[in-house]
Amino acid sequence: MHERKSTNKVGLIGTGMVGASFAYSLMQRGLANELVLIDMDTARAEGEAMDLNHGLPFVGPMRISAGDYPDLADADVVVICAGANQRPGETRLDLLKKNAGVFRDIVPKINAVNQQAILVVATNPVDILTYISAQIAGPETGRVVGSGTVLDTARFRYMLGKHYSVDSRSVHAYIVGEHGDSALALWSMANIAGVRLPDFVGANGQGYDQAALERILDQTRNAAYEIIQRKKATYYAIGLGLLTIVEAILRDQHTVLTVASPLTGQYGVTDMAISLPTIVGRRGIEEVLNLPLNTREHAAFQGSAQMLKDRLAELG
Ligand SMILES: NC(=O)c1ccc[n+]([C@@H]2O[C@H](COP(=O)([O-])OP(=O)(O)OC[C@H]3O[C@@H](n4cnc5c(N)ncnc54)[C@H](O)[C@@H]3O)[C@@H](O)[C@H]2O)c1
């Protein structure tokens, strides 16, 4: 891979609720010089570009435009949020058939103009679509980063922070595995200020309560369903999650995030993309961390990966 001048140019494919939320947070962060919006609904992409541009006097200059695939030729990062959304009662895995078709259309079009940009995948089911994208874009390159359980981990940290009355940024706890029903918490490593949860007492006097922690994990797993029931879709938090991933890439931050990437034998898993704490930087996936999972976590992680592989096999 040859070096080239960084442009801090971001492409976004899919300017629906998730894509627009990401774009809105990106313009406020002042991270990119340029943002190109692409959607099969070209009027929607144009309307979003106009609306975002009119906010620039409040936040500072950047170039925002609606465009098409050739405009991605010099993009550093392309975020993909295109595809059908999860309907009430529908699982993420029900979406697979529809959205796999969308990705088999989109990713070759990106590759035709740019084989170096890091691809950040948000569309569900995100793990399998990350795997399919990596198969097309080059599985060995680390250039495909799935948003995976970045959102689940944020929800988990928020809820734990609320439970203990501590800033969620001081809560170090990971949700790994599938972005969906089989996601699991790495309880054995969860800590606040370096103190494991069995020993931690919160600012509100809250000590260890296993039943309450199990409820928090359930609420984390069910959060998407609860929000979709009330407002049809989730988008603000994932928009900020995507911003965090893109910032880690453009600024080469080496941030540890629970993104999904195709595994190559970690914890016995191959041939599927799934989330683990991972160092994210300018090359996309820099390193999937090798953490000391306990036996229960290891087994649950392998079960989650196997479930995704079975689903992919069903797709054929
Ligand atoms: N990874 C996560 O944590 C997470 C969280 C929330 C939502 N999502 C997923 O993000 C995706 C987008 O959700 P949304 O609420 O923005 O949906 P949305 O329906 O509002 O937007 C989807 C957009 O994709 C466009 N699109 C569809 N097919 C396309 C194609 N082939 N090329 C270009 N554009 C295309 C549509 O025109 C639409 O504008 C869904 O799959 C949803 O499940 C993921």
The ligand as an SDF file (V2000), in Angstrom:
LIG
                    3D

 44 48  0  0  0  0  0  0  0  0999 V2000
  -24.5930   -0.6290   13.9570 N   0  0  0  0  0  0  0  0  0  0  0  0
  -25.4320   -0.0750   14.8230 C   0  0  0  0  0  0  0  0  0  0  0  0
  -25.1620   -0.0430   16.0240 O   0  0  0  0  0  0  0  0  0  0  0  0
  -26.7100    0.5140   14.2790 C   0  0  0  0  0  0  0  0  0  0  0  0
  -27.5510    1.3070   15.0880 C   0  0  0  0  0  0  0  0  0  0  0  0
  -28.7150    1.8220   14.5240 C   0  0  0  0  0  0  0  0  0  0  0  0
  -29.0540    1.5220   13.2110 C   0  0  0  0  0  0  0  0  0  0  0  0
  -28.2120    0.7500   12.4710 N   0  0  0  0  0  0  0  0  0  0  0  0
  -28.5110    0.3880   11.0820 C   0  0  0  0  0  0  0  0  0  0  0  0
  -28.1610    1.4520   10.2110 O   0  0  0  0  0  0  0  0  0  0  0  0
  -28.8890    1.2800    8.9740 C   0  0  0  0  0  0  0  0  0  0  0  0
  -29.4980    2.5950    8.5590 C   0  0  0  0  0  0  0  0  0  0  0  0
  -30.5190    2.9660    9.4630 O   0  0  0  0  0  0  0  0  0  0  0  0
  -31.3490    4.3190    9.2490 P   0  0  0  0  0  0  0  0  0  0  0  0
  -32.2270    4.4800   10.4300 O   0  0  0  0  0  0  0  0  0  0  0  0
  -30.4530    5.4120    8.8580 O   0  0  0  0  0  0  0  0  0  0  0  0
  -32.2370    3.8980    7.9820 O   0  0  0  0  0  0  0  0  0  0  0  0
  -32.9470    4.8860    6.9430 P   0  0  0  0  0  0  0  0  0  0  0  0
  -33.9910    4.0750    6.2660 O   0  0  0  0  0  0  0  0  0  0  0  0
  -33.3240    6.1650    7.6100 O   0  0  0  0  0  0  0  0  0  0  0  0
  -31.7870    5.2250    5.9010 O   0  0  0  0  0  0  0  0  0  0  0  0
  -31.2410    4.2860    5.0400 C   0  0  0  0  0  0  0  0  0  0  0  0
  -30.7910    5.0300    3.8040 C   0  0  0  0  0  0  0  0  0  0  0  0
  -30.0820    4.1050    2.9580 O   0  0  0  0  0  0  0  0  0  0  0  0
  -30.3920    4.4590    1.6100 C   0  0  0  0  0  0  0  0  0  0  0  0
  -30.0840    3.3220    0.7360 N   0  0  0  0  0  0  0  0  0  0  0  0
  -30.7040    2.1120    0.6770 C   0  0  0  0  0  0  0  0  0  0  0  0
  -30.1220    1.3320   -0.2390 N   0  0  0  0  0  0  0  0  0  0  0  0
  -29.1100    2.0650   -0.7880 C   0  0  0  0  0  0  0  0  0  0  0  0
  -28.1400    1.8130   -1.7870 C   0  0  0  0  0  0  0  0  0  0  0  0
  -28.0880    0.6390   -2.4240 N   0  0  0  0  0  0  0  0  0  0  0  0
  -27.2610    2.7840   -2.0850 N   0  0  0  0  0  0  0  0  0  0  0  0
  -27.3060    3.9920   -1.4590 C   0  0  0  0  0  0  0  0  0  0  0  0
  -28.2090    4.2820   -0.5020 N   0  0  0  0  0  0  0  0  0  0  0  0
  -29.0860    3.3370   -0.1550 C   0  0  0  0  0  0  0  0  0  0  0  0
  -31.8690    4.8280    1.6580 C   0  0  0  0  0  0  0  0  0  0  0  0
  -32.2480    5.6080    0.5280 O   0  0  0  0  0  0  0  0  0  0  0  0
  -31.9380    5.6140    2.9730 C   0  0  0  0  0  0  0  0  0  0  0  0
  -31.7170    7.0070    2.7910 O   0  0  0  0  0  0  0  0  0  0  0  0
  -29.9180    0.1740    9.2520 C   0  0  0  0  0  0  0  0  0  0  0  0
  -29.4560   -1.0590    8.7390 O   0  0  0  0  0  0  0  0  0  0  0  0
  -29.9620    0.1130   10.7670 C   0  0  0  0  0  0  0  0  0  0  0  0
  -30.3820   -1.1480   11.2440 O   0  0  0  0  0  0  0  0  0  0  0  0
  -27.0580    0.2560   12.9760 C   0  0  0  0  0  0  0  0  0  0  0  0
  1  2  1  0
  2  3  2  0
  2  4  1  0
  4  5  1  0
  4 44  2  0
  5  6  2  0
  6  7  1  0
  7  8  2  0
  8  9  1  0
  8 44  1  0
  9 10  1  0
  9 42  1  0
 10 11  1  0
 11 12  1  0
 11 40  1  0
 12 13  1  0
 13 14  1  0
 14 15  2  0
 14 16  1  0
 14 17  1  0
 17 18  1  0
 18 19  2  0
 18 20  1  0
 18 21  1  0
 21 22  1  0
 22 23  1  0
 23 24  1  0
 23 38  1  0
 24 25  1  0
 25 26  1  0
 25 36  1  0
 26 27  1  0
 26 35  1  0
 27 28  2  0
 28 29  1  0
 29 30  1  0
 29 35  2  0
 30 31  1  0
 30 32  2  0
 32 33  1  0
 33 34  2  0
 34 35  1  0
 36 37  1  0
 36 38  1  0
 38 39  1  0
 40 41  1  0
 40 42  1  0
 42 43  1  0
M  CHG  2   8   1  16  -1
M  END
$$$$
